[in-house]
Amino acid sequence: MLAGPLGAVFGAAIGRNFDRGLRGSSAPSEDLPRGHQFRVQAAFFTATFSVMGHVCKADGRVTKDELQIATRVMVDMDLSPRQQEAAKALFNEGRQDSFNLSAVLAQLKREIGRRTTLQRMFIEILCFAAYADGVLHPAESQLLYRVCDEIGFSRYEMESILSSVSAELHHRHQASGQFSLKDAYSVLGIEENANDAAVKKAYRRLLSQHHPDKLVAKGLPEEMMKMATQRTHEIRQAYERIKQHRGF
């Protein structure tokens, strides 16, 4: 069902050996007919892992940490063994010099249309991959800006996502298990001097953007629902830390 540059990337990575693909959404969607929804899911899956490989190679090499983050995404998605094979092959395809980033992004943009929640999830995954080794290299940063420009996503929003991702990864490496206030504010994308109303507004907006059922209805592959659920959990933890500090 997936033709064009994304279909070519998938075919180059997988060949004809991938006979069981995405499960597809089990729930009907008001936004997309079922056939179109599956095509959007397949496009998102293909673009996510191939562009992830391309971003990780932007600084000239793919580190062990970056390979691990790609594997972690696959685990978080609860992919079947065959699907993991496909994801790894797509990641490697994105590392090739012949990978046509602009063509892949142009087709992804057409498939997902104006669904900004899907654009945001795509950029978030790439930001996690870019930060996998603990450093955002200038070449990776420039490539992320290019990706945003080509799919029509705000550079300002991407910078907010990078700050949030950096804080979340820092929190995951802390032994305390509790967000620091600095990280909690960064996860919500607000300044520490924001008033209570702004804190609550940011929290509600992020919860809405990451609601798993809404994302699947928009065309997020059902396998990625666990990732969206984890992000929602982190957002709630950060909000609770700020609430505890402010006493509201």
N, C-alpha and C positions, 0 to 999 in steps of 0.2 A: 504493500500500500504506500510505501514511502519512496518517492522518486526524487529526481533532482540531485543537487550536490550532497544532501544528507544521505540519500539513498546510495549514492556512489561511495561515500565514506563508509557507510555501514557494510556495503558489499565488499569493499576493499579490505575491511577489517575482519569480516566474518566469513565471506565467501558464501557458499550455499549450505553450510553445515549447521546453521542456527535455525532449527525447525520449531523451537518453542520460544516465543518472544515475550513481551510484556503481557501480564495478565489482563491488562485493560481494566477500566473502571467497572465495578460491579453495580454501581448506582447510576440511574439515569441522570442526565445533566440538562438543566434548563438552558445552559449557555451553548452547548454543542450537541449536534446529532451524534449518535454513538459511533458511526464510522469516522466522522471528522474528529471526534474526541480521541479515538485510538491513534489517528494519524498525528495529532498534536502531541500525544504522549510519546509516541515513537520518535518524533522529531526532537522533543525535549531530552529524552534519554540519550539519543545519538549525539546531539550537540553538547550536552553536559560533559560527557566523558571524553569526547575528542577535543573539545576546546580546553578542558582541564589539562590534558596532556600538552597542548600547545602553550598554555600559560606557564606550566611548570618548567617548560624548556626555554622560556623567554630569557632567562639569565645565562643561557648557554649550556646548562646541564640539568638533569633531573636528580634531585638528591634522594637519599633513603627516606627522609622524613616526608617528602612529597609523594613518594610511592606509597608510604604507609597511610597518608591521609586519603589517597584515592581508594585504597583498600578499605579504610574505615568507612568511607561513604557507601561503598558496596555492602558492607556489613550492616550499616545503619538502615539501608534500604531493604534488608532481608532478601537479597537476590538469591535465586536458585543457583546451583553450581553452573548451569549453562549460561544464565544471565551474567554471572560474574565473569565467565570467560569472555562474553561479548563486551562487557564494560572494560575489561583489561585490554582487549584487542583495540577498542575504540580509543582508549587512552594512548596506546602506542601509535595508532594511526595519526593522532593529533601531533605527535612528536616528529613526524616525518617532514622533511624539507618541502615536499610536494603538497602538504596540507594547504588547502585554499580557504583560509579563515574568512575572508570577505564573502565568498559564495555561501559558505555554511551559515554564517550569521544572517545573510540576506534571506535565506529560506526560512530560518528559524523565526525571523521577524514576521514574515508573511504568515507562517503557520499559527503563531500565538497571537498575532494581531495586537490589539491595544490592552491585552490582559497584563496590567502592570504588576499584579501579584506574581505572575509567572516570571516576568522579567526580573523582579526583585529576587525571587528564589534562585534563579539562574546565576545572577551576579553574586549572591551570598555564597553559593557553593564554590564559585571561582575564587572568591576572596579567601575562603577557608583554605583552599588549595594553595594559593599564593603565599599565605602566611604559615604554611605547614612547617617550614624550617625556622620559624621564629623571626624572620626578617622579610620585609617587603622590598625586594630589589627594584631599583629604578626601571629596569627593563620590564619587569612584571607590572609595575604601576602604569607605565605608558601603554602596555598592551591592554590592561583593564580599562583604561580611558578609551582606547580605541573600540573595545567591545561595546562599551556603553554608547558611544557615538553611533555605532553601526546598527544597534538594535533599538535606538531611540530612548535610552534610559538616562536619567539625570546624573551628571557627574557629581553634583552636590550630594545626591542620595547615595551614590557609591562611596563617597568619602565618609559619610555617616555610617554606612555598613562596615567599612574598613575599621573604623574606630570601635564599633560594636563587636566585630569579630575578634579584634586584638584583645579587647577586655574579656570576652568569653573564653578565649584560649588561655589567657593569663589566669582566670579563675579556675579553669580545669586543672591547672598545674599547682594550685595552692593546696596545702594539706588541711587547712581549716574547714574546707567544705562550704564556707559562707562567703558571699560576695563582699569585697571591700566596697566602701561607698563610691570610690572613684570608678571602679569597674561597673558597679550597678548603674550609675548615671550614664556611663558610656554605652552600656547595653541598650538603655532606653533612648539613647541619642539626644540627651539634653544636658544642659549645664547644671552644675551643682547649685547655682543660685536661682534656678527656675522656681516659680511659685508652685504651690500644691496643685492648682488647677492644671498647669502645664504638665506636671508629672503624671497626673491621672489621664490627661488627654493623650500623651505619648504612649502610655501603657495600653489604653484601649485601641489606639491605632495599630500598634504592633501586634496585639492579639488578633485583630481582625485580618491583618495582612498574612498572618501565619496560621490561620485556622485550617486544620488539615482537610476537613470536609469541603470547605470553600475552594481550597486549592485544587483538590481532585476534580471538583465540578468544573473548574476553569481549564483542566487539561493536564494537571500535574500527574505524572505516572503514579499509580497507586502504591508502587514500591517505595516511593519517596515520602509516604505519609508519616513513617516513623521519624524521619528527619524533621519534618514540620512539627511533630509532636514534641520532639526534644527541644527545638527552638522555643516553642511555647512554654515549656517547663522552665527554661533558662530565663525567659522574659519575666515569668511570674516570680521566680526566685529573686531576681534583681529588684523588682517592684516591692516585694515584701521586705527586702533589706532597707530600702528607702523609707517605706512606711514605718518600720520599726524605729529608724533613726528620727523621723519627724514626729512620730506619735499621732498619726491620723488614721 
